[in-house]
């Protein structure tokens, strides 16, 4: 009976445990399914997709005359024609301060008079040059005699005396060293007998070392004199004689050339006189350039206005009283009604954009109108001004040729350009945040029954919101908008922060620079 009860109790316990396990499994499975169903997803679609890049920029005149300051140095504006004025050829555009130039012209007139006086003085210098030549030759001859005497004095007197002195120093040092060593030997004997202290013994030892050093120094002085000092002094004295001989020869040659030189100086003074007169004429010409007239008919546009945009080179508008430098651009005078658009392409979009791509341009001042064009030039290097303002921002200046000619489109107007890179009438696309790279391979997470599984896809270009999928998924597939980021080497293709789910299929987008609504494109 007892065994039967134990068997029954065991069976009941096992049954209860199995039921609990099944219940927990069902609950966990249901929870997993619930989490998967709550995850934000996107249903893969097939439809039109436009891959484009939208950037803000500035309108530039294609054909224009650039009015520059041709006055040298720095000057200021005292009159400036109002911007937007339509001028005729010959109208006064700018008048610059000429007061400094007028003062310089007066100074130059004085220089011309001085140059004329120098020219006259050069005629009288010829006779002086002949007398000076004779004086120079006498002095050179005397210098040579002194150099020869110095050489003889050194070899016959100074060097033998110095040699004897160093030899005597060695002899005296040897005798002093012998005497000190005898004293030291006697002191050592007295020290052993305790007649003198250790301090007295050390003093004698120090004296012996000093005399030994004195002897070495005397020997070194002797060697230095014989091997180096004597050789140098002898060479110096001989060189002085040689230099004096060559100086005498140069002086003699110069004496013969002085008359010719005096004549050449006369010609030089005459040329200087002419040069100063030419400079006076240049000052007069510079004064004339302080008034700038229109070389042709056109519309006045200040250079500072035409250089507007995100990276204006001169934030201060052109105005009266402003200081300007030489060769500075002042006014743009468009001579036609053809225009270009200049934009800055971010480096992340550079690989998408090529010369020749079509562009749609809208001008802020002309709402409701759209112009067509094409890319004609992309700068090979980043814009230097943008790098100076923000080293982490690299943009490339891009020129767009506008097809339409319209007088309403003016230089300096703000515009927005939409570069059409690819246009697909029927293709698969998903939000860019749904695609990530795992070890360099693009993947998406596709709903498979109750779980998401990674699937390799082949992708095309994106428009920063939607990315084209060439193969790997089918219409109707549900892809995860928040794929896991713990896999090794995972990076969003957009390389930006993960956007909200609501941004996956927005109705409108905005320009990256100007915060203006942009017309919705296909697949955007």
MOJO-V203773 format. One record per residue. N is the residue number from 1. RES is the residue in one letter. OMEGA is omega in whole degrees, -180 to 180 (none if undefined). NEAR is the number of other ideal C-beta (glycine too) atoms within 10 Angstrom. Layout:
n: <N	N>
res: <RES	RES>
omega: <OMEGA	OMEGA>
near: <NEAR	NEAR>
This chain:
n: <1	2	3	4	5	6	7	8	9	10	11	12	13	14	15	16	17	18	19	20	21	22	23	24	25	26	27	28	29	30	31	32	33	34	35	36	37	38	39	40	41	42	43	44	45	46	47	48	49	50	51	52	53	54	55	56	57	58	59	60	61	62	63	64	65	66	67	68	69	70	71	72	73	74	75	76	77	78	79	80	81	82	83	84	85	86	87	88	89	90	91	92	93	94	95	96	97	98	99	100	101	102	103	104	105	106	107	108	109	110	111	112	113	114	115	116	117	118	119	120	121	122	123	124	125	126	127	128	129	130	131	132	133	134	135	136	137	138	139	140	141	142	143	144	145	146	147	148	149	150	151	152	153	154	155	156	157	158	159	160	161	162	163	164	165	166	167	168	169	170	171	172	173	174	175	176	177	178	179	180	181	182	183	184	185	186	187	188	189	190	191	192	193	194	195	196	197	198	199	200	201	202	203	204	205	206	207	208	209	210	211	212	213	214	215	216	217	218	219	220	221	222	223	224	225	226	227	228	229	230	231	232	233	234	235	236	237	238	239	240	241	242	243	244	245	246	247	248	249	250	251	252	253	254	255	256	257	258	259	260	261	262	263	264	265	266	267	268	269	270	271	272	273	274	275	276	277	278	279	280	281	282	283	284	285	286	287	288	289	290	291	292	293	294	295	296	297	298	299	300	301	302	303	304	305	306	307	308	309	310	311	312	313	314	315	316	317	318	319	320	321	322	323	324	325	326	327	328	329	330	331	332	333	334	335	336	337	338	339	340	341	342	343	344	345	346	347	348	349	350	351	352	353	354	355	356	357	358	359	360	361	362	363	364	365	366	367	368	369	370	371	372	373	374	375	376	377	378	379	380	381	382	383	384	385	386	387	388	389	390	391	392	393	394	395	396	397	398	399	400	401	402	403	404	405	406	407	408	409	410	411	412	413	414	415	416	417	418	419	420	421	422	423	424	425	426	427	428	429	430	431	432	433	434	435	436	437	438	439	440	441	442	443	444	445	446	447	448	449	450	451	452	453	454	455	456	457	458	459	460	461	462	463	464	465	466	467	468	469	470	471	472	473	474	475	476	477	478	479	480	481	482	483	484	485	486	487	488	489	490	491	492	493	494	495	496	497	498	499	500	501	502	503	504	505	506	507	508	509	510	511	512	513	514	515	516	517	518	519	520	521	522	523	524>
res: <X	X	X	X	X	X	X	X	X	X	X	X	X	X	X	X	X	X	X	X	X	X	X	X	X	X	X	X	X	X	X	X	X	X	X	X	X	X	X	X	X	X	X	X	X	X	X	X	X	X	X	X	X	X	X	X	X	X	X	X	X	X	X	X	X	X	X	X	X	X	X	X	X	X	X	X	X	X	X	X	X	X	X	X	X	X	X	X	X	X	X	X	X	X	X	X	X	X	X	X	X	X	X	X	X	X	X	X	X	X	X	X	X	X	X	X	X	X	X	X	X	X	X	X	X	X	X	X	X	X	X	X	X	X	X	X	X	X	X	X	X	X	X	X	X	X	X	X	X	X	X	X	X	X	X	X	X	X	X	X	X	X	X	X	X	X	X	X	X	X	X	X	X	X	X	X	X	X	X	X	X	X	X	X	X	X	X	X	X	X	X	X	X	X	X	X	X	X	X	X	X	X	X	X	X	X	X	X	X	X	X	X	X	X	X	X	X	X	X	X	X	X	X	X	X	X	X	X	X	X	X	X	X	X	X	X	X	X	X	X	X	X	X	X	X	X	X	X	X	X	X	X	X	X	X	X	X	X	X	X	X	X	X	X	X	X	X	X	X	X	X	X	X	X	X	X	X	X	X	X	X	X	X	X	X	X	X	X	X	X	X	X	X	X	X	X	X	X	X	X	X	X	X	X	X	X	X	X	X	X	X	X	X	X	X	X	X	X	X	X	X	X	X	X	X	X	X	X	X	X	X	X	X	X	X	X	X	X	X	X	X	X	X	X	X	X	X	X	X	X	X	X	X	X	X	X	X	X	X	X	X	X	X	X	X	X	X	X	X	X	X	X	X	X	X	X	X	X	X	X	X	X	X	X	X	X	X	X	X	X	X	X	X	X	X	X	X	X	X	X	X	X	X	X	X	X	X	X	X	X	X	X	X	X	X	X	X	X	X	X	X	X	X	X	X	X	X	X	X	X	X	X	X	X	X	X	X	X	X	X	X	X	X	X	X	X	X	X	X	X	X	X	X	X	X	X	X	X	X	X	X	X	X	X	X	X	X	X	X	X	X	X	X	X	X	X	X	X	X	X	X	X	X	X	X	X	X	X	X	X	X	X	X	X	X	X	X	X	X	X	X	X	X	X	X	X	X	X	X	X	X	X	X	X	X	X	X	X	X	X	X	X	X	X>
omega: <-179	180	-180	179	-180	179	-178	-179	179	-180	179	-180	179	-179	180	180	179	180	180	179	-180	180	180	179	-180	179	179	179	179	179	179	179	-179	179	180	-179	-179	-178	180	-177	177	179	-179	-178	171	-178	-180	179	176	176	-176	174	-178	180	175	-179	-175	177	177	175	-179	179	-178	175	-179	179	-179	174	-179	178	-178	179	-178	179	-178	-178	176	174	-180	179	-179	179	-179	180	173	-173	174	178	180	178	179	179	-175	171	-177	180	-177	-175	180	179	178	176	179	178	178	177	-178	176	177	179	177	179	178	179	177	178	178	178	178	-178	-180	178	-179	-176	-177	-180	179	-179	179	178	-179	180	179	180	-180	180	178	-180	179	178	179	178	178	179	179	-180	178	178	179	179	180	179	-178	-176	-177	-174	-172	-177	178	179	180	180	179	-179	-180	177	178	178	179	-179	179	-180	178	180	179	180	179	180	-178	179	176	179	-180	-180	179	179	178	178	179	-179	179	180	177	178	177	-179	178	179	178	177	-180	178	178	178	178	179	179	179	-179	-180	177	178	178	178	178	180	179	178	179	178	178	180	179	180	-175	-171	-172	-173	180	-179	-179	-179	179	179	-180	-179	178	178	179	178	-179	179	179	177	179	178	178	179	179	-180	178	178	-180	179	180	-177	-174	-179	178	179	179	177	178	178	178	178	-180	179	177	178	178	177	179	-179	179	176	177	178	177	177	179	177	178	178	179	177	177	-179	176	173	-176	-178	-179	179	-179	175	178	-180	-178	175	179	180	180	177	-180	179	-179	-178	-175	-175	179	-178	-179	-175	-179	-179	179	-177	178	-177	-178	175	178	-177	178	179	178	177	-177	-173	170	-178	-180	-180	179	180	176	-173	170	171	179	-179	178	-179	176	-175	180	180	-173	-178	-180	-169	178	177	179	-180	177	-177	171	-175	172	-178	-177	-177	-179	-177	178	-180	-180	-180	178	179	179	179	180	-178	174	-178	-179	-177	179	178	-175	-179	179	177	180	-179	-179	-177	-179	-179	180	177	-176	-180	-175	180	180	179	178	-177	-175	174	-174	179	180	179	-174	177	178	178	176	-178	176	-176	175	-179	-180	-177	177	177	-177	179	-177	-179	176	177	177	175	-177	-178	179	-176	175	179	174	-176	176	-178	179	-180	170	177	-174	178	176	-175	-176	-177	176	179	180	179	179	180	172	-174	174	180	178	177	-179	176	178	179	-180	177	-177	177	179	178	-178	175	-179	177	177	-179	-178	179	179	-178	-180	-177	-176	179	-176	175	-178	175	173	178	-180	179	177	176	180	-180	176	180	-178	-179	-177	-180	-177	179	-179	173	-179	176	-179	-173	-167	178	178	180	-180	-180	-178	178	178	177	-178	none>
near: <5	6	7	8	9	10	10	10	10	10	10	10	10	10	10	10	10	10	10	10	10	10	10	10	10	10	10	10	11	11	10	12	13	10	10	16	10	8	15	14	21	20	11	19	16	14	13	14	26	17	25	23	24	23	24	20	25	21	24	21	23	16	12	20	14	11	22	14	21	15	23	14	11	13	22	13	19	14	13	21	17	7	16	11	13	9	18	9	10	10	14	13	19	22	15	22	18	19	11	14	23	13	11	18	18	10	10	19	13	10	16	16	12	12	19	16	11	17	18	11	12	20	14	10	16	15	11	11	18	12	10	15	19	12	11	18	15	10	13	20	14	12	17	19	11	12	19	14	12	16	18	11	12	18	15	9	10	14	18	11	8	18	14	10	12	18	13	11	17	18	11	13	19	15	12	17	20	12	13	20	15	11	13	18	11	12	20	13	10	14	16	10	7	7	10	17	11	8	7	13	16	12	14	19	14	12	18	19	12	13	20	15	12	18	20	13	13	20	15	12	16	17	12	12	18	14	10	10	15	17	11	10	17	14	10	12	21	14	12	17	19	12	13	20	15	12	17	18	11	12	19	15	10	16	18	9	13	20	14	10	15	20	15	12	18	18	11	14	20	16	12	17	20	13	13	19	15	9	16	17	11	13	19	13	11	20	16	12	15	20	13	21	12	21	13	12	13	24	20	21	21	24	20	21	19	24	19	18	17	16	18	15	11	14	8	9	13	19	11	11	9	14	11	20	11	12	10	16	18	20	27	22	20	22	15	12	16	17	27	20	27	18	26	23	24	16	11	13	19	16	8	17	19	11	11	7	19	15	25	17	25	19	21	13	13	15	7	5	13	12	22	13	21	15	21	13	13	15	14	6	9	17	18	11	17	18	15	9	11	11	8	5	15	17	23	19	19	25	19	28	16	23	12	14	12	14	9	10	22	20	22	20	20	17	25	20	25	19	25	14	17	15	15	18	8	8	20	24	27	24	21	21	25	28	22	23	15	16	9	7	12	17	21	26	22	21	17	12	7	13	11	19	12	16	15	12	21	12	21	15	16	21	24	17	19	25	26	19	25	11	10	17	20	11	10	9	20	16	22	21	21	14	21	12	10	5	13	6	10	14	11	17	15	18	8	11	7	13	16	10	15	8	13	18	13	14	7	9	17	12	15	14	18	16	8	13	10	17	12	12	19	17	22	21>
